[in-house]
Amino acid sequence: MTERVLAIKVPVVTHERLDDEVIAINLETGIYYALVGTAADIWSSFDPASTTSVVADQLTLRYGANASRVKSDVEAFSLRLEAAGLLICSTDGHREGAPVIPRLAPGARWETPQLEEYRDMADLVLLDPIHQVDETGWPRLPEPQE
Amino acid sequence: MSPPHSTARFFASSRALFAAAAEAAGARERCYQIAGHELLVRFAGSELVARTDPALGAVRGTAASPDPEVTIEMWDSAASGIPMPRPPWSPNDLKPLGLVGPYCDDRFHTAVDVHTASLSTFDAAARRAQFWLHDARRMAYWQSASPLRLILSWWANSVDMQLTHAAAVGSAGRAVLLVGGAGAGKSTTSLACLAAGLDFFGDDYCLVAVQPKPRVHGVYATAKLQPAALAMLPSNIGTVRNASRLRREKAILDLPAPASRRLADGAAITAIVAPCVTGRVALERISAGASLRAMAPSTIFGLFGATSGSLRRLASLAATVPGYRLELGADVDRVVDAVTSLVRAA
């Protein structure tokens, strides 16, 4: 069976990496995420689209870590990223180019990746625009202020 | 999904509607100079001028050029008697934040703001924008305090700048950005610094240029405060424009001209400061990633997702300028001292 190719769900997800930290913002859910260290490296490894096997192999080499542990962590973490709507199964298959990952800091070791989740902006997207328009197709007026 | 070619047609028909509205309600114009760019705002009727021009008073220019950087048309149906036709898109085309999916691309930006019942559009190629709402007399108070935010955000992105959810204060041509979501302490801190003699560039949204060097420019000569925070500031800091409605609204302060005298000049950004209320005053360095996390989400979500380059611009700023966490306590003088030390540290 062909392994699934996973990709970052752009443009719904906007993301940037600074050193060993990634911020990923899901514009549909209003939730944003911080991924540090190994989590950031896994994230960057899916840009461009890739498979968990390829990512695990690359990161095993990068960290000089136990291959089965890295593979297990990458698989579990990518499932979590999919569940959060950050990664999707790519229909385009592998894309050209290699991931851009900064040089590993001296002494860095493989650690189980963590996904830090922030929901303080989620209220902004809870108001459903589709159901806030009236029969004219435009938003309903707010209550008078004076 | 609406066909893509209908976007240009929709923008053209909107311009015709504005022309009719201006004819009916009376055309007004104001010219504004923001970060060295000239923006011409054309109003249909006087009510929208009264609602929006005071907040932009510090960047008002003296005369309109024959070729402004961007022309923004503002109109409402109540003053003009011109109804807005039913939108050409389906409600299902509206994305969660209010962007109209099929009417947004690299050139065109279209958003319906359900919080304020208004429509904003921007055509980057034609350098034209439009803002419409049903009735200017019912404009949301926060929209009147920082008008045209979405349009200015799109325009800024088109000239490689970023409208940023941040306060900014400084002196001698240098400034710090105070970043964070609602309630972080941006307004109270920036107004306390203004009261202590620092220059003020904004308490909520400022314009940031990252290249060639990070620089902040003020746009709005207003501030929004929780009413309880007014007691922490001198009574002459500004004029509260909505004093009778403070039970349900934040206080909107119009800042006097001397307070906003440097707002239009802008200043070099020397630090990004993420305030948070803890009860004691303390300052500590944070990583570039933590700076970005404090600055980006409220900017991106507050600007309906902004545009594709927005997060990259903010990340570039965070990578260039040192970041700090500023714990806020009741000792306002110590807070001002901490901010002042960062302004002078560069």
Interface residues (C-beta under 8 A of the other chain):
Chain A: P11 T14 H15 E16 R17 L18 D19 D20 E21 V22 I23 I25 L27 E28 T29 G30 Y32 A34 V36 Y118 D120 M121 L124 V125 L127 D128 P129 I130 H131 Q132 V133 T136 G137 W138 P139 R140 L141 P142 P144 Q145 E146
Chain B: M84 R86 P87 P91 N92 L94 K95 P96 L97 G98 V112 D113 V114 H115 T116 A117 S118 L119 H134 D135 R138 A140 Y141 G181 R245 E249 S287 A288 G289 A290 L292 R293 A296 P297 S298 I300 F301 G302 G305 S308 S310 L311 R312 L314 A315 A318 A319
